[in-house]
Structure formats: C-alpha cells, structure tokens
C-alpha cells in the first residue's frame, strides 16, 4: 500500500477582529503543510504570516528531490527535519529584514507550525503558540510546546494550567518569526501511521476548544472539510475573540494500482498527493 494524504483547511476572522492575520497553506505534492498567526500593527501581522507560508511552500517546491543542506542552526535530525529547519530560518530572516526596511512594519512577526510528510516519516516544527496535535486510534496528543510566557510559567511550576488558561498574559509569546535575526524552532522527527490525523491550529482555536472536543470532532463521521467548519464554529461559540485557523491532514493507505491508473489515464495530477 502507498501512503497518501487527505487535507482540508479553514480560516475565520472570528467574532471581534476586523482583519485576519492568520494564514495557512499546503502543497501535498511535496508533503508540506503550514499554519501561521501574524502579529504587528497596520496589517503587518497579516503580511508576516503570508510571507511565512509562501516562503516555506516555495522552499520545498524549488528544492531538488532528495536534497538537504546541513541545518543552518546546527540541529540534528533527518534530511526532512534539516530541510524544515533551513526553510524556517529563511522565512525568519526574510520577515525580519522586511520589518526593518519598511515603515510601519518594524517588529512584525508570526508564529508557525509546519509538518513535512515523506512516506511514513513525519517532521514537525514549531515557533510560537500555534499547535500541532496528533489524533491516533481514538486518542489526541499535543505534539508541540507553546513558546508563551504563561506556558513557560506552567512548565517551571510557577502557575497551574488552569491559571494559565485564565491569565490575561496568554498572548505574550517568547519566540516568533521575524522578531530577531535568527530563531530557535522546535523540530522533531516522528513516524506517521495510516489513519493518523494532524490537527494544525492557531491559538484562536486551541484557546477555546478543549482537546476532548477537538478529538470528538476530528474523530467523528464527517469529512475533513466539515470537521474544519465545526471546529471553527465551536471556537466562535466559545468566544472567538481572535482569528481562528485549522488545517487537518490525514494519512491514508492508497492501493498501488490506483496510483498506476491515475498516471495512465489522467497523467498524474489526480494522484499528486501520493507520498
């Protein structure tokens, strides 16, 4: 059986904001998926998050097959993880320089979560407080750690998770693309299994929708696009005072003969999401 991906995404301005600073994108031909949540005045956050998505996707579209340079920040890992690290450093540098050069955009930045799927190999990356969850065999697990002030206080034992969820400082993040010339991204290699679903989301969703509700909705009988819509509706119902974005990626089996037939009769595009 050949592994393939099914993907759906949705972004929403929420109930309070007038503009959407979230962006998401994917190219299943190259197995790359990304969600960014921007920050900065005069629509600068919107610009930063779009730059983050576009640069990451273009990096993998333009990378020769199988090529992976040594990681720019010295991180070890698979070639996929190294490529992801390099792409994130490029996005960070570009956003930082744009913020320095353009009036009104100084200090603009963006969070980022990204996933790179190659066969049954999965590399994930995180900067900021957007999240990636793994839904597997009826369970949900948060794969990323929030780079936020309150979650750092929780990890150090200064406050409880319940106190963090009620804190007025939830929006203070400790790492972001574009804040400095270099950024430290958390990058991890994992193994993907058929039936796995990655939930990639901005904090406008995860702050309001509990893990058990995310699991119930994603694990339900509806398709991925309907699940995205239901997750966004749930976040809006629970407050929705921020932009809301989710990207769902399901790993599936595809019979080998379907891949061959797709190339014979349709020239390949219908099966470009084979991985």
C-alpha positions as CSV (number, residue, x, y, z in Angstrom):
1,X,0.0,0.0,0.0
2,X,1.2,3.5,-0.8
3,X,0.7,6.2,1.7
4,X,-1.1,9.4,0.7
5,X,-2.6,12.4,2.4
6,X,-6.0,14.0,2.6
7,X,-6.1,17.6,3.6
8,X,-8.6,20.4,4.4
9,X,-8.2,23.8,6.0
10,X,-10.3,26.8,7.1
11,X,-9.6,30.2,8.5
12,X,-12.0,32.7,10.0
13,X,-11.7,36.3,11.2
14,X,-13.5,35.4,14.5
15,X,-16.2,37.4,16.3
16,X,-14.2,40.5,17.3
17,X,-11.3,41.3,14.9
18,X,-11.8,43.2,11.7
19,X,-8.9,41.6,9.8
20,X,-7.5,38.1,9.7
21,X,-3.8,37.9,10.5
22,X,-3.8,34.1,10.2
23,X,-2.6,32.3,7.1
24,X,-2.3,28.6,6.1
25,X,-1.1,26.7,3.1
26,X,-0.1,23.3,1.8
27,X,1.3,21.5,-1.2
28,X,0.5,17.8,-0.8
29,X,2.8,17.0,-3.8
30,X,5.7,17.8,-1.6
31,X,4.1,16.8,1.7
32,X,4.4,20.3,3.2
33,X,1.7,21.9,5.5
34,X,1.9,25.1,7.4
35,X,-0.2,27.5,9.6
36,X,1.0,31.0,10.7
37,X,-0.5,33.5,13.1
38,X,0.8,37.0,12.5
39,X,1.3,39.9,14.8
40,X,2.1,43.6,14.3
41,X,0.2,46.9,13.6
42,X,-1.0,48.3,10.3
43,X,-1.8,44.8,8.9
44,X,1.9,43.9,9.4
45,X,0.9,40.6,11.1
46,X,-1.1,39.7,8.0
47,X,2.0,40.4,5.8
48,X,4.3,38.4,8.1
49,X,2.1,35.3,8.3
50,X,1.6,35.3,4.5
51,X,5.3,35.6,4.0
52,X,5.9,32.7,6.3
53,X,3.5,30.5,4.5
54,X,4.7,31.5,1.0
55,X,8.4,31.1,1.8
56,X,8.0,27.7,3.3
57,X,6.0,26.3,0.4
58,X,8.3,27.8,-2.2
59,X,11.3,26.4,-0.4
60,X,10.1,22.8,-0.9
61,X,8.7,23.4,-4.4
62,X,12.2,24.6,-5.5
63,X,14.3,22.1,-3.6
64,X,15.8,19.4,-5.8
65,X,14.4,15.9,-4.9
66,X,16.3,14.3,-2.1
67,X,18.4,17.4,-1.5
68,X,19.0,18.6,2.1
69,X,21.7,21.0,3.1
70,X,23.2,20.9,6.6
71,X,20.9,22.6,9.1
72,X,21.6,26.3,9.4
73,X,21.1,26.3,13.2
74,X,23.1,23.1,13.9
75,X,20.1,20.9,14.7
76,X,20.5,17.2,14.1
77,X,17.8,15.0,12.6
78,X,16.6,13.5,9.3
79,X,17.1,15.2,6.0
80,X,13.4,16.3,6.2
81,X,13.9,17.8,9.6
82,X,17.0,19.6,8.4
83,X,15.2,21.0,5.3
84,X,12.4,22.2,7.6
85,X,14.9,23.9,9.8
86,X,16.5,25.6,6.9
87,X,13.2,26.8,5.4
88,X,12.1,28.3,8.8
89,X,15.4,30.2,9.1
90,X,15.0,31.6,5.6
91,X,11.4,32.7,6.5
92,X,12.6,34.2,9.7
93,X,15.4,36.1,8.1
94,X,13.2,37.4,5.3
95,X,10.4,38.6,7.6
96,X,13.0,40.2,9.9
97,X,14.6,42.1,7.1
98,X,11.3,43.2,5.7
99,X,10.3,44.5,9.1
100,X,13.5,46.5,9.3
101,X,13.2,48.0,5.9
102,X,9.5,49.0,5.7
103,X,7.9,51.8,7.7
104,X,5.1,50.7,10.0
105,X,6.3,47.1,9.9
106,X,9.1,47.2,12.4
107,X,8.7,44.3,14.8
108,X,6.2,42.4,12.7
109,X,6.3,38.7,13.3
110,X,4.4,35.4,13.1
111,X,4.1,32.1,14.8
112,X,4.5,29.0,12.7
113,X,3.7,25.3,12.8
114,X,4.7,23.1,9.9
115,X,4.7,19.5,9.0
116,X,6.7,17.7,6.3
117,X,5.4,14.2,5.4
118,X,7.7,11.9,3.4
119,X,6.4,8.3,3.1
120,X,5.8,7.2,6.7
121,X,8.3,9.8,8.0
122,X,6.9,12.9,9.6
123,X,8.9,16.0,10.6
124,X,7.2,18.8,12.6
125,X,8.3,22.3,13.6
126,X,7.0,24.9,15.9
127,X,7.8,28.6,16.6
128,X,5.3,30.4,18.9
129,X,2.0,29.3,20.4
130,X,0.2,27.7,17.4
131,X,-0.1,24.0,17.9
132,X,0.1,20.6,16.2
133,X,-2.0,17.7,17.7
134,X,-1.9,14.0,16.6
135,X,-5.2,12.1,16.6
136,X,-4.4,8.4,16.5
137,X,-6.6,5.4,17.3
138,X,-9.1,7.4,19.3
139,X,-6.7,9.5,21.3
140,X,-5.3,13.0,21.0
141,X,-1.8,14.2,21.9
142,X,-0.3,17.7,21.6
143,X,3.0,17.3,19.8
144,X,4.2,20.9,20.2
145,X,5.0,23.0,23.2
146,X,3.7,26.6,23.3
147,X,6.5,29.2,23.3
148,X,4.4,31.5,25.5
149,X,5.0,33.3,28.8
150,X,2.2,31.5,30.6
151,X,3.1,28.0,29.4
152,X,6.7,28.6,30.4
153,X,5.5,29.5,33.8
154,X,3.4,26.3,33.9
155,X,6.5,24.2,32.9
156,X,8.5,25.8,35.7
157,X,5.7,25.2,38.2
158,X,5.0,28.8,38.9
159,X,1.3,28.6,38.0
160,X,-1.1,25.8,37.2
161,X,-2.5,25.1,33.7
162,X,-5.9,26.3,34.9
163,X,-4.4,29.6,36.0
164,X,-2.6,29.9,32.6
165,X,-5.9,29.4,30.8
166,X,-7.4,32.4,32.7
167,X,-4.4,34.6,32.5
168,X,-4.5,38.0,30.8
169,X,-1.0,37.4,29.5
170,X,-1.8,34.4,27.3
171,X,-1.0,36.5,24.2
172,X,2.6,37.1,25.2
173,X,4.8,34.8,23.2
174,X,8.5,34.2,23.7
175,X,9.5,33.2,20.1
176,X,8.2,34.3,16.7
177,X,9.4,34.5,13.2
178,X,10.8,38.0,12.4
179,X,11.4,39.1,16.0
180,X,15.2,38.6,15.7
181,X,17.8,37.8,13.0
182,X,17.7,34.1,14.0
183,X,15.0,32.0,15.6
184,X,15.1,28.7,17.5
185,X,12.5,26.3,16.2
186,X,11.4,23.1,17.9
187,X,11.8,20.3,15.3
188,X,11.0,16.7,15.8
189,X,11.1,13.5,13.7
190,X,8.2,11.1,14.1
191,X,6.6,8.1,12.3
192,X,3.3,8.5,10.5
193,X,0.7,5.7,10.5
194,X,-2.3,5.1,8.3
195,X,-5.3,6.7,9.9
196,X,-3.3,9.4,11.7
197,X,-4.7,12.9,11.6
198,X,-2.6,16.0,12.3
199,X,-4.5,19.0,13.7
200,X,-2.6,22.2,13.0
201,X,-4.2,25.3,14.5
202,X,-3.7,28.9,15.7
203,X,-4.3,29.8,19.3
204,X,-7.6,31.3,18.3
205,X,-8.9,27.8,18.1
206,X,-6.9,26.0,20.8
207,X,-7.6,28.6,23.4
208,X,-11.4,28.0,23.2
209,X,-11.8,24.4,22.0
210,X,-10.7,21.8,24.6
211,X,-8.6,18.8,23.5
212,X,-11.5,16.4,24.1
213,X,-13.8,18.5,21.7
214,X,-11.1,18.6,19.1
215,X,-10.8,14.8,19.3
216,X,-14.6,14.3,19.2
217,X,-15.0,16.5,16.1
218,X,-12.0,15.2,14.2
219,X,-12.8,11.5,15.1
220,X,-16.4,11.9,14.1
221,X,-18.2,10.6,11.0
222,X,-17.9,13.8,8.9
223,X,-15.2,14.5,6.3
224,X,-12.2,16.7,7.0
225,X,-13.7,19.9,5.5
226,X,-16.8,19.5,7.6
227,X,-14.7,18.9,10.7
228,X,-12.7,22.1,10.0
229,X,-16.0,24.0,9.8
230,X,-17.2,22.5,13.0
231,X,-14.0,23.3,14.8
232,X,-14.2,27.0,13.7
233,X,-17.9,27.2,14.7
234,X,-17.1,25.8,18.2
235,X,-14.3,28.4,18.7
236,X,-16.7,31.2,17.7
237,X,-19.4,29.9,20.0
238,X,-16.9,29.8,22.9
239,X,-15.8,33.4,22.5
240,X,-13.9,33.7,19.2
241,X,-12.1,37.0,20.1
242,X,-9.1,36.1,17.9
243,X,-8.6,34.8,14.3
244,X,-9.3,31.1,14.0
245,X,-7.5,28.7,11.7
246,X,-7.2,24.9,11.5
247,X,-5.6,22.6,9.0
248,X,-6.3,18.9,9.1
249,X,-4.0,16.3,7.5
250,X,-5.0,12.7,7.3
251,X,-2.5,9.9,6.4
252,X,-4.3,7.2,4.4
253,X,-3.5,4.0,2.5
254,X,-3.8,4.1,-1.3
255,X,-3.7,0.8,-3.3
256,X,-0.7,0.7,-5.6
257,X,-2.9,0.1,-8.6
258,X,-4.8,3.4,-8.1
259,X,-1.5,5.2,-8.3
260,X,-0.6,3.5,-11.6
261,X,-4.1,4.0,-13.1
262,X,-4.0,7.7,-12.1
263,X,-0.8,8.2,-14.1
264,X,-2.1,6.1,-17.1
265,X,-5.5,7.8,-17.5
266,X,-5.0,11.2,-16.0
267,X,-1.3,12.0,-16.5
268,X,-0.7,12.0,-12.7
269,X,-2.2,15.2,-11.3
270,X,-5.1,13.4,-9.6
271,X,-2.6,11.4,-7.6
272,X,0.0,14.1,-6.9
273,X,-0.7,13.9,-3.2
274,X,0.8,10.4,-3.1
275,X,3.7,10.4,-0.7
